[in-house]
Amino acid sequence: MNTSTIITPITQLISAVEKADSAPKLYETVVELANCKSLEAIPTLIQVLGYNNPGAAVAATEGLIALGESVIEPLLRSLDNYNYGARAWAVRVFAGIGDIRALDLLTLSALNDFSLSVRRAATKGLGNLQWHQLPSENIIIIQTQVLETLLVTANDGEWVVRYASIVSLEDLYQSIDSTYQDLLLKIIHTLKEIITIDAEIAIQSRAKLALKKIDNK
């Protein structure tokens, strides 16, 4: 009986990542692993998020997002409070997938993370949540919570976070049932207020565009 280990293509790709001996080689091997879109790649791609290699982390992030909701549970289990870099990249993954199980992390990151890029990603992720994953009776409750968060991030000191807030407010408006007029009107009021008080032209313009899209709903 042959008991030798069977070397599969995905095993070879994982091994190549583990054996990469330079930053360019690591990036190259991670891109190849991510492109295979195999669930077997998830643990290795998650591990790459903690490496000090932004290029490889971007490739791993894109690969994990492409794999969708299968990534959520193992990524949540892997979060390490002592590895900020890995958590920051994980937030980007959660934001890109929009799985409702990441709601708490996205909310905390949008409100409290010291990195503007992480706050921006988390804020944008709140507008990308997959509402069909919730029981129908819970949707409006969570949407209300998300709106309250976005009302805070809309006043963030960094314009890129405010910009992401507008995008998410528009997305949230499109997802709220038309019977909840109080929430819809609050979003409209917020966008109009942003146009009036925000000093950034880009922010004003994006809020105007959001209102235009809402009017055409």
Secondary structure, 3 states (H helix, E strand, C coil): CCCCCCCCHHHHHHHHHHHCCCHHHHHHHHHHHHHCCCHHHHHHHHHHCCCCCHHHHHHHHHHHHHHHHHHHHHHHHHCCCCCHHHHHHHHHHHHHHCCHHHHHHHHHHHHHCCCHHHHHHHHHHHCCCCHHHCCHHHHHHHHHHHHHHHHHHCCCCCHHHHHHHHHHHHHHHHHCCCCCHHHHHHHHHHHHHHHHHCCCHHHHHHHHHHHHHHHCC
